[in-house]
Amino acid sequence: MTKFDEATQAIRVDETTYDVCLDPGYSIGGPLNGGYLMAAILRAVVDASPYVHPVSTAAQFLRAPRPGPARVRLEPLKTGRTATMTRATLVQDDAAYIEALVTTATLGGAASEWAGAPAVAMPPVEECVALPDPKPMSNMTLNAQMRLLFDPPTIGWLTGEPSGRPESRAYFRMAEPQDPDPFVLALAVDALPPVVFSAGRRGWAPTVELTWHLRALPAPGWLILAGQGRLIRDGWFDEDVEVWDSEGNLVAQSRQLARLGRS
Amino acid sequence: MTKFDEATQAIRVDETTYDVCLDPGYSIGGPLNGGYLMAAILRAVVDASPYVHPVSTAAQFLRAPRPGPARVRLEPLKTGRTATMTRATLVQDDAAYIEALVTTATLGGAASEWAGAPAVAMPPVEECVALPDPKPMSNMTLNAQMRLLFDPPTIGWLTGEPSGRPESRAYFRMAEPQDPDPFVLALAVDALPPVVFSAGRRGWAPTVELTWHLRALPAPGWLILAGQGRLIRDGWFDEDVEVWDSEGNLVAQSRQLARLGRS
């Protein structure tokens, strides 16, 4: 079991209740990363489902939970011949922190019937660059869990040269060797710095809603995360992330709606 | 009050219960249109919220409700300084048909800080074409409620010439004169024929999950609906719809995950 598997482990209490222990190692400067929290929720949902893959997850982020014990409460909504639908709530001290609607199904190995091309071409991994290590007191512990190698123009904001467009693109893998799986993908879709940094914005950008779909099981190796926004308006922005695997398959699609940080 | 306003009316029973009457005029050959059902749910959510705009809606489609009386049950999840989060369930005969997680807020009139260009250019409205009237016994009553004028290549499938790509683009307005508002947008994001028709597929393509975000209040006039898919695989496809208003603003973004019809 990898550290990530352990940090997202959900232990069955009864049919609709799972215990999780939220790991301080997935902090993004205080709050825990939303993708990490989704992964923990999905462990419980998948364990309780007759189907093994979380094909669709819509999560609403109500509050930021603290590291430590928490529960996932499940409400089965429907089980059909191809899919199960479940409501899942992440609860801490009897309050709801994340609400999610999840559809599980079992993906087969069928090849794509039709696939669009990647929206952007990535430079080779050797030409991509890591973020500098976070400041020791910043509590950005998430960075140590994963390797992100960025398409250089999309982190120009680090040196005062934002590209002017909401975008972020990187190669991604876990720091501890682990083949990507659907739970790693839940982390991956929320692993990039907010795309608005590249449009000249800074500051904490809380996710309000994030929906992602698992489209295929990822092949081993690096993933490519391609993030972009369509609109920054009225204090809100969207962030679309496509995840491609090492064999060139689109394996996940996500979109989040988030608030602009006060910068 | 327009016919659409009436058909989506939600009458308050108590703080968390609203009565709706599902109108047979929004049928797509039997089942009712998912966008219409979302509009009815959102009437209840917005009425009960201190904020007036449904900025984010994630809906999971469990079962297809019948025309006639139904209820919307609300569960308030959180009210903050900028937004309220609510769970809403469409109920008929004590069973849940649609589960939704909705965030309401109040959009100001702020201009875009950054906006991407439309993904595709539409031909002028005069060069676009309507679908033929549905067969009298087909129960496609939805078509009479709205005007859709299609970019011709994207309905080539009608005459045996699908474009080969999952896509659908059209001008949209209500048949009865009505300025677009957020409830009309809820209908609009699910108003196009499935994008997979254009990739050579046919048949009933049930939506499993649809998330849409209201990004700005639409100006009066025609809307443009630009729909496309990224991947058809393993019995599933995605449909992304952007809605642009007559002043060239992106006003809504949606993505649905749906099952391929058996064709």
Interface residues (C-beta under 8 A of the other chain):
Chain A: V55 S56 A58 Q60 L62 R63 L77 K78 T82 A83 M85 R87 A96 E99 L101 T103 L107 G108 A110 A111 S112 E113 W114 A115 G116 R165 P166 A199 V208 E209 T211 H213 R215 A216 Q228 G229 R230 L231 I232 R233 D234 G235 W236 D238 E242 L250 Q253 R255 L257 R259
Chain B: V55 S56 A58 Q60 L62 R63 L77 K78 T82 A83 M85 R87 A96 E99 L101 T103 L107 G108 A110 A111 S112 E113 W114 A115 G116 R165 P166 A199 V208 E209 T211 H213 R215 A216 Q228 G229 R230 L231 I232 R233 D234 G235 W236 D238 E242 L250 Q253 R255 L257 R259
